Amino acid sequence: MWIKQKKLPFFEVLSSDFGVTGLSVRPDWRYEVVVDYLKLSPSFLALRRQELAHSISQVLPIDYELVKQVFDDFGPVFTMREYDWWPTIGKHLYGVKAPDPKVLVVAELDESNQKITVKKTAAHSLVVQIPLSITKSQAIKEFKKLVDGYTFVNAVPKEVTPKYQLTNSKLTKQTLMLGLKALRLYKQEMPLWQIGNQLRLIPGQCFDESLLDKPKAYLYSDNKEVLSIAASRLIKTAALIAENAARGRFPSDKPFKEAILDPFKRKAGRPKNI
């Protein structure tokens, strides 16, 4: 039985306008997800247990000081509503106390508008006039020639660099959203094949689980194996995203030796006591 993949949930795009809040943060939906991943990171959870003076069943991260810095900076994410976290903590971590430098079209000069006045922003700017009577490719080519003689910064100045920044990642929204769900279901000790089936990771292999109580349920054994593999891969990726987030790197699934991944390692099939 072929089942369509579920639609992704809606996530609010978060930002901050310098003119309103005194902080600039470019709009992005991923700011809402970073806290969710932190709460699933074994490294981050280890520090949470330490904070609560609970016995720790897992070792503290090797790079403890780095994780501790993130733990302190991101605040009480376990006891605070995410709706309140962004305006009170989040935007201060990802924002800068300066207007966001943007390339803007100030105006279009034509018969009805033959003169404009440009006011200087906080940043030094270059005012360029581009005729609309040429092609876009010509305009880009001419623009590149014009700016060759001007100095542009090679890196963002330190005074306008936020404490934390989203990484340049190729991770898709689908991977980030499904990864969160997969880690949560895994922590509930759901079998890998069922995680893959519930999240419809491979729609062509998904099936109605009530059929497993019917005769010939064995016919779905191959489906379960394929779905288990897909779920295992997704969980590995999501676990790395969570562990990277605990080091201030988000979103990133780059492997690193300090990552605590053992809590998310399980052989395909059904866990014990299920």
C-alpha positions in Angstrom: 0.0 0.0 0.0 1.5 3.3 -1.1 1.2 6.2 1.3 2.0 9.9 0.7 4.6 11.7 2.8 3.2 14.0 5.4 3.3 17.7 5.0 5.9 19.5 7.1 4.6 21.5 10.1 4.5 25.3 10.1 7.4 27.0 11.8 7.4 30.7 12.5 10.0 32.9 10.9 11.8 34.8 13.6 13.7 38.0 13.2 14.5 41.4 14.9 14.2 44.8 13.4 16.9 47.3 14.5 14.5 50.2 14.3 12.1 48.6 16.7 14.3 46.5 19.1 17.8 47.9 18.6 19.0 44.5 17.3 19.2 43.3 13.8 18.5 39.6 13.0 17.6 38.5 9.5 14.4 36.5 9.2 14.8 32.7 9.4 12.6 29.8 10.6 15.6 27.8 11.8 15.9 30.0 15.0 12.7 28.2 16.3 14.3 24.8 15.8 17.7 25.3 17.4 16.2 25.0 21.0 14.4 21.8 20.1 17.6 20.2 19.0 19.5 21.4 22.1 16.9 19.6 24.3 17.7 16.3 22.5 21.5 16.6 22.6 23.1 14.1 25.0 25.8 16.5 25.8 23.4 19.3 26.6 21.2 16.9 28.7 24.3 15.8 30.6 24.9 19.4 31.7 21.2 19.7 32.6 21.4 16.7 34.9 24.5 18.2 36.4 22.7 21.4 37.0 19.9 19.6 38.8 22.4 17.6 40.8 21.0 14.3 39.4 23.1 11.2 39.0 24.5 11.2 35.5 24.2 7.9 33.6 26.5 9.2 30.8 29.8 10.9 30.9 30.1 14.6 30.5 31.3 15.8 27.1 35.0 15.9 26.5 34.8 19.5 25.4 32.8 20.4 28.5 33.8 24.0 28.6 32.5 24.6 25.0 29.1 23.0 25.8 28.9 24.7 29.1 29.3 28.1 27.4 26.4 27.3 25.0 24.4 25.9 28.0 24.8 29.1 29.9 24.3 31.4 26.9 21.0 29.8 25.7 19.5 30.0 29.2 16.7 27.9 30.8 15.5 26.3 27.6 14.0 23.3 29.5 11.8 25.5 31.7 11.0 28.4 29.4 8.5 28.6 26.6 10.1 29.0 23.2 7.6 31.8 22.5 9.3 33.8 25.3 12.9 32.5 24.7 13.3 34.4 21.4 12.6 38.0 22.5 14.3 37.7 25.8 17.4 35.5 24.9 17.5 34.3 21.4 17.6 37.5 19.5 20.4 38.8 21.7 22.5 35.7 20.8 21.9 36.0 17.0 21.5 39.8 16.7 23.8 42.7 16.4 23.4 46.3 17.7 23.5 47.8 14.2 21.3 48.1 11.2 21.4 45.2 8.9 23.5 46.2 5.9 21.4 45.5 2.8 21.6 46.2 -0.9 18.5 48.1 -1.8 16.8 49.6 -4.8 16.2 53.2 -3.7 14.0 54.3 -6.6 13.3 54.1 -10.3 14.0 57.2 -12.4 11.6 57.8 -15.2 9.5 60.6 -16.7 7.5 61.0 -13.6 10.4 60.7 -11.2 13.5 62.5 -12.4 15.3 63.2 -9.2 16.0 61.3 -5.9 17.6 62.1 -2.6 19.6 59.4 -0.9 20.2 59.5 2.8 23.4 57.9 4.2 22.9 54.9 6.4 25.2 53.7 9.3 27.3 51.9 6.7 29.2 53.6 3.9 27.4 53.0 0.6 28.0 53.2 -3.1 25.2 54.9 -5.2 25.0 53.4 -8.7 22.7 54.3 -11.6 21.8 51.4 -13.8 19.9 52.0 -17.0 17.0 49.7 -17.6 17.5 49.8 -21.3 20.2 47.1 -21.1 19.9 43.4 -20.3 20.3 42.1 -16.8 23.5 40.2 -17.7 24.9 43.4 -19.2 24.0 45.3 -16.0 25.7 42.8 -13.8 28.8 42.8 -16.0 29.0 46.6 -15.9 28.3 46.7 -12.2 31.2 44.3 -11.6 33.5 46.7 -13.5 32.3 49.7 -11.6 32.9 48.3 -8.1 36.4 46.9 -8.8 37.9 50.2 -7.7 36.1 50.3 -4.4 37.0 48.7 -1.1 34.6 46.1 0.3 35.2 44.3 3.6 36.4 40.7 3.3 34.8 39.7 6.5 32.0 41.0 8.8 33.5 43.6 11.2 33.9 42.2 14.7 31.6 44.9 16.2 28.7 43.8 14.1 29.3 40.1 14.4 26.7 38.2 16.5 27.8 35.8 19.2 26.1 32.9 17.3 25.3 32.6 13.6 23.4 30.0 11.6 25.8 27.9 9.6 25.9 27.7 5.8 24.4 24.3 5.5 22.7 22.3 2.8 20.4 20.6 5.3 16.9 20.9 4.1 13.8 21.9 6.1 12.5 18.4 5.6 15.6 16.8 7.1 15.6 19.2 10.1 11.9 18.7 10.8 11.8 14.9 10.3 15.1 14.6 12.2 13.5 16.2 15.3 10.5 13.8 15.1 12.7 10.8 14.6 14.8 11.6 17.7 11.7 12.1 19.8 10.2 8.8 18.6 13.5 7.0 19.2 13.6 8.2 22.8 10.1 6.7 23.2 11.8 3.4 22.2 9.7 3.0 19.1 11.2 0.4 16.7 13.2 1.8 13.8 11.0 0.4 11.1 8.0 2.0 12.8 9.7 5.4 13.0 10.4 5.1 9.3 6.8 4.1 8.6 5.2 6.8 10.8 7.4 9.5 9.3 6.9 8.0 5.8 10.6 8.3 5.0 10.2 6.1 1.9 6.5 6.5 0.8 6.7 3.5 -1.6 7.7 1.2 1.3 5.1 2.5 3.9 2.1 0.5 4.8 -0.9 0.3 7.1 0.4 -1.1 10.4 -2.9 -2.8 11.2 -2.1 -5.2 8.4 0.5 -6.7 10.7 -2.3 -8.3 12.7 -3.6 -10.0 9.5 -2.5 -13.2 7.8 0.5 -12.9 5.6 2.0 -10.1 7.8 5.4 -11.6 6.8 5.0 -10.0 3.4 6.0 -6.6 5.0 9.3 -7.8 6.4 11.3 -6.4 3.5 9.4 -3.1 3.9 10.3 -3.0 7.6 14.0 -3.6 6.8 14.1 -0.8 4.2 12.3 1.6 6.6 14.6 0.6 9.5 17.7 1.6 7.4 16.1 4.9 6.4 15.2 5.7 10.0 18.7 4.7 11.2 20.3 7.1 8.7 18.0 10.0 9.6 18.6 9.5 13.4 22.3 9.5 12.9 22.1 12.8 11.0 19.7 14.3 13.5 21.9 13.2 16.4 24.9 15.0 14.9 22.7 18.1 14.3 21.8 18.0 18.0 25.4 17.5 19.2 26.7 20.3 16.9 23.9 22.6 18.2 25.2 21.9 21.8 28.5 23.4 20.6 26.9 26.5 19.0 27.0 25.1 15.5 23.5 25.0 13.9 22.4 23.6 11.6 25.3 21.2 11.0 25.6 17.4 10.7 29.3 17.4 10.5 30.9 14.5 12.4 33.3 15.3 15.2 35.1 13.1 17.8 33.6 14.8 20.9 30.0 14.1 19.9 28.1 11.7 22.2 26.1 9.5 19.9 25.9 6.2 21.9 22.3 7.0 23.2 21.1 7.0 19.6 22.7 3.7 18.5 20.5 0.8 18.1 20.3 -2.2 15.8 17.5 -2.4 13.3 14.3 -4.1 14.6 12.5 -3.9 17.9 14.2 -2.7 21.1 14.1 -4.8 24.2 10.8 -4.9 26.2 8.7 -3.9 23.2 
